Amino acid sequence: MAVLKVIEVLSNSNESWEDATKNAVKQAGKSVKNIRSVYVQEQSAIVDGDEVTEFRVNVKITFEVK
């Protein structure tokens, strides 16, 4: 039986929500090993004028504790 833990991470990107999600996993991977999945809980964006300038995600990252 595997023991799994979930952490919540906020991340952003100037490119897309997908890129923000990848950034969250990449940053979490620097201190957390054995990442199994990521769940995008919430998405938002910053708008300046009529342009989206920043994409933000709130994700839950699941990893195995060994």
C-alpha distances in whole Angstrom, upper triangle without the diagonal:
4,7,10,13,16,20,23,26,29,31,34,36,40,39,36,33,31,33,32,28,28,30,27,24,26,27,24,23,25,23,20,18,15,16,15,17,20,22,25,26,30,33,36,39,42,45,49,52,51,48,44,44,40,37,34,31,28,25,21,19,15,14,11,11,11
4,6,10,13,16,20,22,26,27,31,33,36,35,33,30,28,29,28,25,25,26,23,20,23,23,20,19,21,20,16,14,11,13,11,14,17,19,23,23,27,30,33,36,39,42,45,48,47,45,41,40,37,34,31,27,25,21,18,16,12,10,7,8,8
4,7,10,14,17,20,23,25,29,31,35,34,32,29,27,28,27,24,24,25,22,19,22,22,18,18,20,18,14,13,11,12,12,14,16,18,21,22,25,28,31,34,37,40,43,47,46,43,40,39,35,32,29,26,23,20,16,14,10,9,6,5,7
4,7,10,14,16,20,22,25,28,31,31,28,25,24,25,23,20,20,21,18,16,19,19,15,15,18,16,12,11,10,9,9,10,13,14,18,18,22,24,28,30,33,37,40,43,42,40,36,35,31,28,25,22,19,16,12,10,7,6,4,6,9
4,7,10,13,17,19,23,25,29,29,27,24,23,23,21,18,19,19,16,14,17,17,13,14,16,14,10,11,10,9,10,11,12,13,16,16,19,22,25,28,30,34,37,40,40,37,34,33,29,26,23,19,17,14,10,8,6,6,6,7,11
4,7,10,13,16,19,22,26,26,24,20,20,21,18,15,17,17,13,12,16,15,11,13,16,14,11,12,12,10,10,9,9,10,13,12,16,18,21,24,27,30,33,37,36,34,30,29,26,23,19,16,13,10,6,5,4,7,9,10,14
4,7,10,13,17,20,23,24,22,19,19,19,16,14,15,15,11,11,14,12,9,12,14,12,10,12,13,11,12,11,10,10,12,12,14,17,19,22,24,28,31,34,34,31,28,27,23,20,17,14,11,8,6,5,7,8,11,12,16
4,7,10,14,17,21,21,19,16,16,17,14,12,14,13,10,11,14,12,10,13,15,14,12,15,16,13,14,12,10,9,10,9,11,13,16,18,21,24,27,30,30,28,24,23,20,17,13,10,7,6,5,6,9,11,15,16,20
4,6,10,14,17,18,16,14,14,14,11,9,11,10,7,9,11,9,8,12,13,13,12,15,16,13,15,13,10,10,10,10,11,12,14,16,18,22,24,28,28,25,21,20,16,14,11,8,6,5,6,7,11,13,16,18,21
4,7,11,14,16,14,12,13,13,9,9,11,10,7,10,12,10,10,14,15,15,15,18,19,16,18,15,12,12,10,10,9,10,11,13,14,18,21,24,24,22,18,17,13,11,7,6,5,6,9,11,14,16,20,21,25
4,7,11,12,11,9,11,9,6,7,9,7,5,9,10,9,10,13,14,15,16,18,20,16,18,16,12,13,11,12,11,10,11,11,13,16,19,22,22,19,16,14,10,8,6,5,7,8,11,12,16,18,21,23,26
4,7,9,8,8,10,8,5,8,10,7,8,12,12,11,13,16,17,18,19,21,23,19,21,18,15,15,12,14,12,10,9,9,10,13,15,19,19,16,12,10,7,5,4,6,9,11,14,15,19,21,25,26,29
4,5,6,7,9,6,5,9,9,8,10,13,13,13,15,17,18,20,21,23,24,21,22,20,17,17,14,16,14,11,11,10,10,13,15,18,18,14,11,9,6,5,7,9,12,14,17,18,21,23,27,29,31
4,6,9,11,8,8,12,12,11,13,16,16,16,19,21,21,24,25,26,27,24,26,23,20,20,17,19,17,13,12,10,10,11,12,15,15,11,9,6,5,6,9,12,15,17,21,21,25,27,30,32,35
4,7,8,6,8,11,11,11,14,16,16,17,19,21,22,24,25,26,27,24,24,22,19,19,16,19,17,13,13,11,12,13,15,17,16,12,9,8,7,7,10,12,16,17,20,21,24,26,30,32,35
4,5,5,6,9,10,11,13,15,15,17,18,20,22,24,24,25,25,22,22,19,16,16,13,15,14,10,11,9,12,13,15,18,16,13,10,10,8,6,8,10,13,14,18,19,22,24,28,30,33
4,5,5,6,9,10,11,13,14,15,17,18,20,22,22,23,23,19,19,16,13,12,9,12,10,7,8,9,12,14,17,20,18,15,11,12,9,5,6,7,10,11,14,15,19,21,25,28,30
4,5,5,6,9,10,11,12,14,15,17,19,21,20,21,21,17,17,14,11,12,10,13,12,10,12,13,15,18,20,23,21,18,15,15,12,9,10,9,12,11,14,14,17,20,23,26,29
4,5,5,6,9,10,10,12,14,15,17,19,19,20,21,17,18,16,13,14,12,15,14,12,13,13,15,17,20,22,21,18,14,13,11,9,10,10,13,12,15,15,18,20,24,26,29
4,5,5,6,9,10,11,12,14,16,18,18,19,20,17,18,15,12,12,10,13,12,10,11,11,13,16,18,22,21,17,14,13,9,7,6,6,9,10,13,13,17,19,22,25,27
4,5,5,6,9,10,11,12,15,16,16,17,17,13,14,11,8,9,8,11,11,10,12,13,16,19,22,25,24,21,17,16,13,10,9,7,8,7,10,10,13,15,19,22,24
4,5,5,6,9,10,10,13,15,15,15,16,12,14,12,9,12,11,14,15,14,16,16,18,21,24,27,26,22,19,18,15,12,12,10,12,10,12,11,14,15,19,21,24
4,6,5,6,8,10,11,14,14,15,16,14,16,14,12,13,12,15,15,14,15,16,17,20,22,26,25,22,18,16,13,11,11,10,11,11,13,12,15,16,20,22,24
4,6,5,6,8,10,12,12,13,15,12,13,12,9,11,10,13,13,13,15,16,18,21,23,27,26,23,20,18,14,12,10,8,9,8,9,9,12,13,17,19,22
4,6,5,6,9,10,9,11,11,8,10,9,8,11,11,14,15,15,18,19,21,24,27,30,30,26,23,21,18,15,14,11,11,9,10,7,10,11,14,16,19
4,6,5,7,10,10,11,12,10,13,12,11,14,15,17,18,18,20,20,22,25,27,31,30,27,23,21,18,16,15,14,14,12,13,11,13,13,16,18,20
4,5,5,8,9,11,13,12,15,14,13,15,15,17,18,18,19,20,21,25,27,30,30,27,23,21,18,16,15,13,13,12,13,11,14,14,17,18,20
4,5,6,6,8,11,9,12,12,11,13,14,16,17,18,20,21,23,27,29,32,32,29,25,24,20,18,16,14,13,11,11,8,10,10,13,14,17
4,5,5,6,8,7,11,12,12,15,16,19,20,21,23,24,26,29,31,35,35,31,28,26,22,21,19,17,16,14,13,10,11,10,12,13,15
4,6,8,11,11,14,15,15,18,19,21,23,23,25,25,27,30,32,35,36,32,29,27,23,22,20,19,18,16,16,13,14,13,15,15,17
4,7,10,11,14,16,16,18,20,21,23,24,25,27,28,32,34,37,37,34,31,29,25,24,21,19,18,16,15,12,13,11,13,13,14
4,7,7,11,12,13,16,18,19,22,23,25,27,29,32,34,38,38,35,31,29,26,24,21,19,17,15,13,10,10,8,9,9,11
4,6,9,12,13,17,19,21,23,25,27,29,31,35,37,40,40,37,33,31,28,26,23,21,20,17,15,11,10,7,8,8,9
4,6,9,12,15,18,20,23,25,28,30,32,35,38,41,41,37,34,32,29,26,24,21,20,16,14,10,9,5,5,8,9
4,6,8,12,15,17,19,21,24,26,29,32,35,38,37,34,30,29,26,23,21,18,16,13,11,7,6,4,7,9,11
4,7,10,14,16,19,21,24,26,29,33,36,39,37,34,31,30,27,24,21,18,17,13,11,8,6,5,7,11,13
4,7,10,13,16,17,21,23,26,29,32,35,34,31,28,27,24,20,18,15,14,10,8,6,5,7,10,13,16
4,7,9,12,14,17,19,23,26,29,32,31,28,24,24,20,17,15,11,10,7,6,4,6,9,12,16,19
4,6,9,11,15,18,21,24,28,30,29,27,23,23,20,16,14,10,9,5,5,6,8,12,15,18,21
4,6,7,11,14,18,20,24,27,25,23,19,20,16,13,10,7,6,4,7,9,11,15,18,21,24
4,7,11,14,17,20,24,27,26,24,20,21,17,14,11,7,6,5,7,10,13,16,20,22,26
4,7,11,14,17,20,23,22,20,17,17,14,11,8,6,5,7,10,13,16,19,23,25,29
4,7,11,13,17,20,18,17,13,14,11,8,6,5,6,9,12,15,18,22,25,28,31
4,7,10,13,16,15,14,10,11,9,6,5,6,9,12,15,18,21,25,28,30,34
4,6,10,13,12,10,7,7,6,4,6,9,12,15,18,21,24,27,31,33,36
4,7,10,10,9,6,6,5,7,8,11,14,17,21,23,27,30,33,35,38
4,6,7,6,4,6,7,9,11,15,18,21,25,27,30,33,37,39,42
4,6,5,6,6,9,12,14,18,21,24,28,30,33,36,40,42,45
4,6,8,9,12,15,18,21,24,27,31,33,37,39,43,45,48
4,7,9,12,14,17,20,24,26,30,32,36,39,42,45,48
4,6,9,11,15,18,21,24,28,30,33,36,39,42,45
4,6,8,11,14,18,20,24,26,29,32,36,38,41
4,7,10,14,17,20,24,25,29,31,35,37,40
4,7,10,14,16,20,21,25,27,31,33,36
4,7,11,13,17,18,22,24,28,30,33
4,7,10,13,15,19,22,26,27,31
4,6,10,12,16,18,22,24,28
4,7,10,13,16,20,22,25
4,6,10,13,17,19,22
4,7,10,13,15,19
4,7,10,13,16
4,7,10,13
4,7,10
4,6
4
